[in-house]
Amino acid sequence: DMFSGNVPGWNSDIDSKLVEVVNRTCDELGKGPEQLILSDIENSLAKLGETNSLVAKQFSGWSTESILYRFLALLALNLRVRRLLPFVDLRYSTPGAVSVVPTYSKHAFATSLASCGCIESSSLGYRIGVLRGLLFTRTKFRFWDELITATTTYTELSADEYENPPDIPTIKINRIRAGEHRLLGLPPQDRLRRSVFGQLMFDANMHQWDPVRLRRSYSHIQDAGQKRCFFVKFVSEGVDDHGGPYRAVFQLAAEEEPAGSLHILVPSPNADGAMQNSDKMMFATHDYGGDEAKMKKNVENIPDDGKSASQEQDGASGNLQCANFFGKLVGIATRHEINVALNLPALVWRPLTGLPVGWKELHEIDSFTTLSLRQIEILSKEEWESSADVWSEVILSKLPPSKITKLGIVTTSDAAAADESIVIPYELRLQCVEYIVEESLKKGSKYLEEFTKGLADVLPVEAFTIFTPTELETLICGEPEIDVELLKRATVYEDVDENAPHVGYFWEALKEMTQEQLAKFINFVCARSRLPSSVDKFPMNFKIQPATSVKEGDDDTALPKSQTCFFSLALPKYSSKDICLAKILYAADNCNTMEDYDEHEAGGFALLNTE
């Protein structure tokens, strides 16, 4: 280890834990690591010691002085790497390529790196990838921000700063006809066309946009800093796009629809009663039996003429072209600092960061399979032979025909001709387990590769290799849990006394909400479902304003109003916490359109009575 000589017994794993402490301290204080003073770290270590957690126990054997010396060494390393990163070729692996760690190989990690196209380990990019756990998150994010700026397409402004630039188009979106309950009643192909995802893909033809257009980051003078590559016009909704409608499009097209009505993402096997990770999603796949021609035909089945396709054709689910466009949408959202809540497993995030996957990642999504395979591994020869037909059936149900042939096992037709069941020899069981793990982990690899290609059209994905899987997930998706205290620290009060009773009821109400309810509330006030990790990363402050349109004495019957473009809430003077909670939940649950003014066309509601 680079600095292990300074503190006896110290190692890189403990360094990684110290980096996590520094990262949390930076987020809590809204500072960069170089801005921290030693007392900031001391206070964080003291708080950590009070928790009696496993991380706290790892630091218990060393003095505070020794730990602070280690922090200074890590800080020196980060400052040097930060200056070095712009000159380093980080393309030592292929982001999105699934490489599997062989379960029984003594050289598993080296083998997996070779399979994902890594160059020799002497490269500087590779070494920085190995050190990623010792680099502060803000060191990486600072470099990432520089890359995003460097790869942004220049947008020529209009002579009048209030006019939209000619290179930034306006896309009409009909959210009303794309309601989830309406989409689910349609055949898959029509469902795709009707969805917001499909309107962007086909009506706006965004799946054929040149990547240069996708990498624009224009911010209008009235947009409160929201970057964009197009404007949104919601059909039959009385709202101008100053950021809120733009964010709402990505919440639907890159978050809710892919994991909902379009089934681009589907629940993992653990959703069927597993105790852990039952909420993880994975790419939907169609079983083409390894037939690439059939897989390509699935892409070609989507017509570009705007006409309805036959019900026999697949929609977005298991479609490579849709996986690619999904990646483009997520890339645009990330470039424009719009977090999309994708509950994806490490089986996605590790390949994106150039890391191999193995048993642990399979267990995260399919613990039923891993537990069965572990049982097969530990069987004695006598136990195997006493129920060989049963165990063989379990294995054969999970092995593709190509692997069965490779193992030299008798085929089903041969066994049927001999009137015998297929029995796998005891000596081959571990190799069968190896094949099953590999096939299970690579099941959705084609779709992940297409998703990554879509990302690569918009983002510098080569730089993903400096992030840990958790950091990349945070970069794209934001923090999974909404911290009410963090939101409170990012709040400003406009013509409202922050100590007023109804403001106190508001914060008490938020603290009683579940995470799902909080996500709906955040969506109600800013068209997002997640928040940044620290106050200094908020694109704008949350604003609480008076409900000026409510008549005196009518506050308890009034609903709160929000302006998603400006992250603001007009809060009536509710007389209790319970009333405040009920009104906010009702508004967050039932506000499905955006209305800033009353007079607008009603074309979005056309033909709804015929659906």
N, C-alpha and C positions, 0 to 999 in steps of 0.2 A: 504494500500500500504506500501511496505517495508520501504521506506524512506520518506513518505509523510510528516512526522513531521518536516523535515528540512526546507521546503519551503512552507509556507501557500498557499493553493489553488492548489498546484501541484498534478498531478495524473499520473498514469502509461501510459496513452495515450500520454501525453506530454513527458514522459520519452522515449517512443518509437520514437517520432519525433526527440528527441535529439540524440538517437542512430543512426537514419538515417543521421543526420548531421555529426556525427562522422565517420560513414561509408564512406560518400562522401569525407570527408577530408582525410581519410586514403588513398583512391584510388587516389585522386588528388596528394598527396604528396608521395605516395608509401611507407607509413610507417604503422607500427602496432599501435593500440590505445595507448599502453603503451609507445611508442616512441614520441607521440605528446607532445608538450608543450602548455601551456595555451594560448599563443598568436595565435597558429594555430587555436584553437577553436574560439577565439575572431574574427579572420579574416573571418572565415567561417560564423559566426553569422552576421558580418557586411555586407558581400556580400548578405546573405539571406535577411537582412533587406531592402536592396535596391530593392528587387524584388517585395515587397508588396504582396507576395503570402499568401495563407491561413496558411501555416506552419509558415511563419514569424509573422503573427498576433497572433499565439498561444504563441509565446515567448515575445510578446510586453509588457505583464503585469509584467515582471520580469526583475530585473537588470542583467547586464552581470555577476556580481559577484555571484549572486544566481545561475545562469545557470552553471557557472564554478564549483561551489560546487556540483551541481547535477552530472556534468560530472565525478568529482572525486569519488563520491559515486558509480556511475555506473561502473567506472573503477575498484574500489575495489571489487565490486560484480563479475565482469568478471574474475578477477585474481583468485578469490576463486573458482568460478565454473570451470575454466580451469583446476585447480589442481584436482578437484573433478570428472570431467567427466569420466576419465578412470575406475572409480570404480562404476559407476552408471548403473543399468539395465534400458535401455531405451525402453524395450518392453512392454509398457503399452497399446499399441493399435496395430492393424494389418495394416501396410502400404499397401495402395491400396484398402482396403475395403471401399466401399461407404456407409457412414452413413448419413442419411437425418435428418435435423432438422425439427421436426413437426411444421407446420406453426401455429397451434392454441394451442400448448401445453404450459402451464406455466413453465414446467420443460424441455423445448426443448433441452437445451445443455446437461443436465444430461442424458436425454433419448437417445440422439444421441451417447454419449460416451459409454453407456451401449450396444447399438446395434453394435458398432464396436469392442466390446471385451475388453474395457478398464478395468483395475483392479482398486481397490479403490483409491480414490484421495489422500490418505495419502502416496502413494509411492513417493520416491524421483525422479524417472524418470518422473512421471506425473507432479510434481511440476516444474521441469526444463522445461518440455514442455510448461507449463503455462507461464513461464518466458522467453520464446524464443524471444519475442519482445524486451527484455531488454539486450539481449546478442549481443555484436558486431559481425558483420559478420565474421571478421577475427579471433575472438575467436573460432567460430564454424568451420571455414575452417581449422584452425590449428589442431583442434581435428580430423577433417575428414582426413586430410593428414596423421596423425598418424595412424588412422584406416586402411587407404589404404596400408600403409607400412606394418602394422602388419598382414594384410590378403593377402599379395602378395606371390605367390608361388615361391619358390627359383628355379632359373635356373642355372644349372651347366655350366660353361663356357668351351669353347674349349681351347685346349692347345695353339693354335694360336689365338690371340685376333681378328684377321681379319676374322677368319672362323666363320660361323654361328653355334650356339649351336645345338646339335642334337635334343633337345626338342622344338626347334622353327621351325616349318615346313614352307615350301614355298608353297603358294597356287596360282595356275594359274587362272587368271581372264581375260575373254574376254569382254572388254568394248565396242568394236566395234559392235559386234552383239547384245549388250544390249542397244543400243541407244533407246531413248524414242520413237521416231517415228516408229522404227521397232517393239518395244514391243507392242505398241497400236494396231498394225495390227494383233496380234496373239490372239487366244482364251485364256481365263484367265489362264488355267493350264499351257499351253506352255509359256505364258508370264512370269509366276512365274519361270519356269525352266530356261528360257533364261536370266532373270535379274541377276544383280550382287548379289542381295539378295538371289536368288535361287541358284546361283553358290556356294555361301558360305554355304548355308543351306544343299544342297543335294550333289553337286559335291565334296565339301570339307567335307561334313558330319558334319559340325560344330554344328548342332542342337543336335547331340548325343555326343559331346565332354563332358568329365568329367569337372565339374566346376573348378577343380584344374588347368586344362590346360588354361581355360579362364582367370584365375587370374594371369597369368605370366605377368611380366613387364620388359622385357629385352630391353636394349638399346645398339645397336652396336656402336663401337668406331667411325664409320663414319656417325652416324644417327643424329648428332647435338642434342642429348638429347631425341629424340622421343622414347617413350616406346612402346612396342608391344608384342603380343603373337603369331604372325606369320609374315612371309615376303610375299610380293606380287610380282608376275611376270605377268605383263600385256602382253597378247598375241599380237604379231605384233606391239608392241610399243618399241622403242629403248630407254629404260630407266631402270636404276638400282634403286632398292628401298632403298633409304636412308631416308625415312620418308614421302616424298611427295606422292608416290603411296599408301602407307598405309593409310594416311589421306583421300586421294581421294576415296578409297573404302568405307569408312564410310560415306563420304558425299553422295555417291550414295545409298548405301544399307541401311543406317540408317536415311537418310534425304530426298533425292529427290524421290527415288522409292516408299517408303511407302506412301508418300503424293501425289504421281503422278500416274504412270502407274499401280502400284499394288493395289492402293485403300485400303490399310490397314487403312489409315486415309482419311476421306472424309470431305468436307466442312460442317460446322454446318448449321442448318436451317437459321441462320442470314445471310448467304451468299446470300440469295434470297431477296436482297433489303433492309436489315436493315441498319440503320444509323450508328450503332456502332458494333465493333467486327465482322465484316463481313468476316474477314480473319482467324478466328479461325477454327481449325480442330478437329475432334473427331473420335473415333474408329468406323469403319464401322461395322454394326451389321446385321445379317440375322434374319428374324422373324421366329423363330422355335415354336412359340406359347407355350413356356415353356417346350418344349419336349427336355429333356436332351439327350435322345438317338440320336435324329436327330443332335443335336449339336456335339456330340462325333463322329458321322458318318462323319461329315464335316471334322474333323481332319483326319480320316482314309482314306478319299478320295485321299489324296496326296500320290502317289506311291513313293517308295524308290528305284525303279529299274532303274531309269534314263530314262524310256520310257515315251512317250507322253500320257497324260490322255485324256479321252473323253471330248468334249466340254461341256457336261452337268455338269461336275464337276466344283465346284468353285475353284478359284485360291486363292490368298493370302487374298482377301477381305473377312472379316467376318470369318476368320479361326483362331481358338484358338491356333493351333500349330505355326502359323506364328506370332501371337501376342506375344507368348512366346519367339520365336527366335528374334523378333524385340526388345524385352526387353533385351535380351542377347547382341545384337549388341550395343544398347545404353549404356548398362553397361560397355562393353569393351571400348567404346569411352570415357566415363566419367573417367574410371580408368586410361586411357592413356592421359587424358587432351586434348581430341579432342571434341570441342563443336559441337553439332548437332542442327541445327536451326529448332526446332519443335515448331510450333505455336499452342500450346495446351492451352485450357482454364483452369480456376481455378478448374473446375470440375474434372480435372486430378491431378493437383498439390496439392490441399487440401487433398484428400484422401491419396496421397503418403506421406504426412507429418502428417497423423493421425488426420486431422481436418474434422469436418462434413461439409456437403454442404446443401444448401437450396435455397430459392427463388432467391437470388442474383446470384448464379451460374447458375441457369436455365435461367435467363434473359440474361446472358452474351452470351449464345449460341442460345436461342430461344425466342427472345423478343415478337414474334407474339403470342406464346402460353401464355406467362405470362400476356400480355396486355389483351388477351381474358378472362383469368381466373380472373383478377382483375375486369373486367367489370361484370362478373358473380357474384363476391363477393358482389358488392355494389348495386345490383338490389334490389328494394323493392319487396314485395310479389305480389303487383299488377302488376308491370312491368314484373315480371317473368311469372305470370299466363297469361298475355296477349300474350306472345310469348313462352310459355313453350315448344312447340314442336320444335321450332328452337333452343333454348338453350339446350334442351335435346339432340338434334342431335349433337350439337357441343361437348358436354361432352362425349356422347357414342362413338364418332369417335376417342376419345383419351384414352378411358378406355379399358383395356383387359377384356375378358370374365370372368376371375376368380374374378375380382373386382366387376363386375356387379352382379355376383351371390352372392358375399359376402354382397353386399348392399341390397339384397332381391328385386332387381328391376325385373319386368317381363321380360322374355327372348324374343328374337326376334321371335322365333317360336310361342310362346304363343300369342304375339301381332298380328302376321300374321293370326293366327287362328281366333282371335277375330276381324280381319279386323280393327285394330287400330294401331296408331303409339305409340312408347314407350315414356312415359312422366315421367320425374323424379320429384318427389315431391320437393317443394321449400325447405323443411327442410333438405333434403339430399345434397343440392348443395355444401355446404362447405366441407362436407366429400368427395364428388366427386372431388372437387378441390384438396384436400389433396392427394387423391389417384393418380390423374393425375401428380401432382408435383413429388411425390415419384417415380412413374413409369418412368417418363421422365428422372429423375436424375439417375436412376439405369439401364437405357436402355443398356448402354455399360459396365456395371460393370463386367461381366464375362471376357470381353476382357482386361479390366484394371487389373483385378486380375492376368490373365495369363501374361500380360506385366510385372507386378510387380514380379511375380515368376521368369521370365527371368532376370530381374534386380538383384534379390536376389542371383542368381547363381554367380554373378560377384562382386556385391557391398554389403557392410554392410547396408542394407536398414533400419535396426532397428534405425540407427542414423538419418534417415530422420526427426524424430520427434523433433529434436532440431532446424530445419530450419523453416523459414517462407516459404509459397508457392513461393513467389518471389525469395527468396534466393536459393531454390532448383532448380527453373527454370534457374537461372543464373549459378548455378553449372553445370548443364547438358547442357544448350543451349548457354551460354555466353550472352553478352550484345546484345539486339535486334538491337541497332543502332550503326553504325560504326562511331567513333569519329576520324576525320581526324587529329585534334590537338594531340590526344593521340598517333596515329600512328606516327606522326612527332616527338614526344618526344622519341619514341622508335626506331628511325632511326639512323643508322650509315652510313657514306659515305666513300666508299673504292676507293681511287684514283679519287675522284670526289670532286670538290669544292662545298660545300653546298650553297655558295652564287652565284654560276654560274647562268646565265639567264635561261638555260634550266631546272635547278632544281627548280627555282622559278615558271616557267610555269607548271611544274609537280604538285606542290602543289596547284596552282591556279586551275588546271584542276580537281583535286580531290575534291576540295571544290564546284565545280559546278555540281558534279555528284549526282544523286538521291541515296537513300539508296540501291535500287536494283542494280544499276550500281556499287556502291562501293562494294557490296557483291560479284559481279562477278569479280571485280578487285582483291579483297583479295583472292578469289579462284584461280585466275590466278597466283598469286605470292606465295601462300603457301598451296593450296588445303584445305582451310578453307573458311567458309562463314561468320564467326563472329570472333571478337577479344576479348581478356580479358578486364577486367574493369579497370586495372591500369598498368602502365609501369612495375612494379616489377613482374607482373604475366605473362609477355610475356615469352614463353619458349626460344625465341631467338630474337635478334634485327632484324628489317627490314633493309636490306642492299641495297643501291643504288650504282651501279657500272657503269663504262663506257661501252659503246657498242663497244667493240674492233673489232668486225667483220665488222663494217660498214665503208665503204670507205669514205674518206674525201669529203664533198660536197653532200653526199647521205643521210644525216641524215633525211631530211624531207620526204623521200620516204621509210625509213626503219621502221620496226615494233619493239617494245620493246620485249625483251626476258626475261624469268624468270626461276629460278630454285626453284621449290616448296619445295624441300628437305631442302633448306638452306634459304628460305624466302628472295630471292634476285631478283633484277630487273636490267637488263642491259638497261640503258636509253640512247637512241640517243640524240644528241644535237639539239632538235627541235627549230625552229626559232620563234615559237609563241605558245601561250597557246592553241589556237584553233586547231592547227595541233597536238599538244601533246594530247589533249583530244580525237580527232578523232582516232588517232592511238592506244591509250590505249583501248578505247571502242571497236575498231575492234578486237584487240588481245584478249580481255577478252571475247567477244561474240563468237569468232570463233575458239579458241584453245581448241579442244576436245580430243586431245591425247598428250602424253608426249614423247618427242624425244630428247635424249642426244647424240645419235649416229645414223648413217644412215644405217648401215648394220644389218638387223634383219629379221627373218622369217616372212612370210606373211600369216600364217595360220588363223589369226583372220579374214581375209577378205573372207575366203572360204565360198562358197554357198550364198554369199550376193546377187548375181544376180538371185538367185532362190526365194528370199524372197519377 
